[in-house]
Amino acid sequence: MSDTKQRLLDGAMETLRKQGISGVSARNIAGQAGVNQALIFYHFGSVDDLLVAACTAATGERVAAYRERFATVDSLRELLEVGRALHEEERDLGNVAVLAQMLAGAQHDEKLARVTAETLGMWTAEIESVLRRVLAGSPFAEMADVPGLAAAISASFVGLELYEGVDRPGAERAMAALEQLGALLEVVEELGPVARRALRSKINKAAARRS
């Protein structure tokens, strides 16, 4: 990738961090990147396409940076601990603010909605792979909707990231509640075979009632 294209990608992300979605324009991005704004259209075709490319590339880099840590997770509680660390790092880097701005813009822009969903999907895919590993052999393994659970965890962290901006103590309590859930599942793993069969039966009955 050329240096100019990389500067434009970085400039688009920095504009989002500093000026929000309403401040995203060819002039502002070019000013942040230190290049002529005509280069945006030369390299990417439009400001929207540059924004899509920037968010996709930035998310791919962040997911890759965490992949090794995800690979060491052996329990739901450990996954939540990595999630907490991820959240704090992303907040300090300003990426939580970028996500909030993308979600805001996506409400009225189909292209932004699509790329925001795709970037969130990158995180969800990583979480799903961890869940499939840590739930293997558990009472939930055969009946759990793992893709749905992965999406729920991703949605929870997105919500917490946005919630924290208006009520940080409330977001902390919500995070603690998720960690308690992880501890509860570990207790379930330690149940004897009779108790586990009873639990499986109750979960199956609950699933049957919903269907």
C-alpha positions in Angstrom: 0.0 0.0 0.0 1.3 3.5 -0.9 2.2 5.9 1.9 -0.5 8.3 0.6 -3.3 5.7 0.9 -2.1 4.8 4.4 -2.1 8.4 5.5 -5.6 8.8 4.1 -6.8 5.7 6.1 -5.2 7.0 9.2 -6.5 10.5 8.6 -10.1 9.2 8.2 -9.9 7.4 11.6 -8.4 10.3 13.3 -11.0 12.6 11.9 -13.7 10.3 13.3 -12.0 10.3 16.7 -11.6 14.1 16.9 -14.6 15.5 15.0 -17.1 12.7 14.9 -19.2 11.5 12.0 -20.5 15.0 11.3 -16.9 16.2 10.8 -16.0 13.6 8.2 -15.4 15.4 5.0 -12.8 15.4 2.2 -11.4 18.7 3.5 -11.1 17.5 7.1 -9.7 14.1 6.3 -7.2 15.5 3.8 -6.1 18.2 6.3 -5.6 15.5 9.0 -3.6 13.4 6.5 -1.6 16.3 5.2 -2.5 15.7 1.6 -4.5 17.3 -1.2 -8.2 16.3 -0.9 -8.3 15.3 -4.6 -6.2 12.3 -3.6 -9.2 10.8 -1.6 -11.2 10.5 -4.8 -8.2 9.3 -6.8 -7.4 6.5 -4.4 -10.8 5.6 -3.0 -13.5 7.1 -5.2 -15.5 8.8 -2.5 -15.3 9.9 1.2 -17.7 7.1 2.1 -15.6 4.5 0.4 -12.5 5.8 2.2 -14.4 5.6 5.5 -15.4 2.0 4.8 -11.9 1.0 3.9 -10.4 2.8 7.0 -12.8 1.1 9.4 -12.4 -2.3 7.9 -8.6 -2.0 7.9 -8.5 -0.7 11.5 -10.8 -3.3 12.9 -8.8 -6.1 11.1 -5.6 -4.8 12.7 -7.2 -4.7 16.2 -8.7 -8.2 15.8 -5.4 -9.6 14.7 -3.7 -8.0 17.6 -6.0 -9.8 20.0 -6.0 -13.2 18.2 -3.1 -14.6 20.2 -4.8 -13.7 23.5 -8.1 -15.2 22.4 -6.2 -18.4 21.7 -5.1 -18.7 25.3 -8.7 -18.4 26.7 -9.9 -21.6 28.4 -13.1 -20.4 30.1 -16.0 -18.0 29.7 -14.6 -16.0 32.7 -11.2 -15.7 31.0 -13.0 -14.6 27.8 -14.7 -11.8 29.8 -11.4 -10.8 31.4 -9.8 -10.5 27.9 -12.9 -8.5 26.9 -12.4 -6.1 29.8 -8.8 -5.6 28.9 -9.8 -5.1 25.2 -12.4 -2.6 26.2 -10.0 -0.5 28.3 -7.3 -0.5 25.6 -9.8 0.4 22.8 -11.2 3.2 25.0 -7.7 4.6 25.6 -6.9 4.4 21.9 -10.1 6.3 21.1 -11.6 3.4 19.2 -14.7 3.3 21.4 -15.5 6.9 20.3 -15.0 5.8 16.7 -17.5 2.9 17.2 -20.0 5.2 18.8 -19.7 7.6 15.8 -20.1 4.8 13.3 -23.2 3.5 15.0 -24.7 6.9 15.0 -23.9 7.4 11.3 -25.2 3.9 10.5 -28.7 4.8 11.6 -29.2 6.9 8.4 -26.6 5.5 6.0 -26.9 2.1 4.5 -23.3 1.9 3.5 -22.1 2.8 7.0 -24.6 0.4 8.5 -23.2 -2.4 6.3 -19.6 -1.8 7.1 -20.3 -1.3 10.8 -22.1 -4.7 10.9 -19.2 -6.3 9.0 -16.6 -4.9 11.4 -18.6 -6.0 14.5 -18.8 -9.4 12.8 -15.0 -9.7 12.8 -15.1 -9.5 16.6 -18.1 -11.8 16.8 -16.3 -14.5 14.7 -13.3 -14.5 17.1 -15.6 -14.8 20.1 -17.5 -17.6 18.5 -14.3 -19.6 17.9 -13.4 -19.2 21.6 -16.9 -20.2 22.7 -16.8 -23.4 20.6 -13.6 -24.4 22.3 -14.4 -23.5 25.9 -17.9 -25.0 25.8 -16.8 -28.3 24.3 -17.9 -31.1 26.6 -20.1 -28.8 28.8 -23.8 -29.4 29.4 -24.4 -26.5 27.1 -22.3 -27.7 24.2 -25.0 -29.7 22.4 -27.9 -27.2 22.9 -26.2 -23.8 23.0 -26.7 -21.5 20.0 -23.0 -20.6 19.9 -23.3 -18.0 17.0 -26.2 -16.4 18.9 -24.3 -16.4 22.2 -21.2 -14.9 20.4 -23.4 -12.1 19.0 -25.0 -11.5 22.4 -21.5 -11.1 24.0 -20.4 -8.7 21.2 -23.6 -6.7 21.6 -23.1 -6.6 25.3 -19.7 -5.1 24.9 -20.9 -2.6 22.4 -23.6 -1.5 24.7 -21.2 -1.3 27.6 -18.8 0.9 25.6 -21.6 3.3 24.8 -23.2 3.1 28.3 -19.9 3.9 29.9 -19.9 7.3 28.3 -23.0 8.4 30.3 -22.8 6.1 33.4 -19.4 4.6 34.1 -20.4 3.1 37.5 -23.4 1.4 35.9 -21.2 0.0 33.1 -18.8 -1.4 35.7 -21.7 -3.1 37.5 -22.9 -4.6 34.2 -19.4 -5.9 33.5 -19.2 -7.4 37.0 -22.5 -9.2 36.4 -21.2 -10.7 33.2 -18.1 -12.0 35.1 -20.4 -13.5 37.8 -22.2 -15.4 35.0 -18.8 -16.7 33.9 -18.1 -17.9 37.4 -21.6 -19.6 37.5 -20.9 -21.6 34.4 -17.6 -22.8 36.0 -19.6 -24.0 38.9 -21.9 -25.9 36.5 -18.9 -27.5 35.0 -18.0 -29.0 38.4 -21.4 -30.6 38.9 -21.6 -34.4 39.1 -23.2 -36.5 36.2 -26.6 -36.7 37.8 -26.9 -33.0 38.4 -25.6 -32.3 34.9 -28.2 -34.6 33.4 -30.9 -32.8 35.4 -29.6 -29.5 34.2 -29.6 -30.7 30.6 -33.1 -31.9 30.9 -34.3 -28.5 32.2 -32.5 -26.6 29.4 -34.0 -29.0 26.8 -37.5 -28.4 28.3 -37.0 -24.6 28.3 -35.8 -24.7 24.6 -38.9 -26.9 23.7 -41.2 -24.3 25.2 -39.7 -21.5 23.2 -39.9 -23.5 19.9 
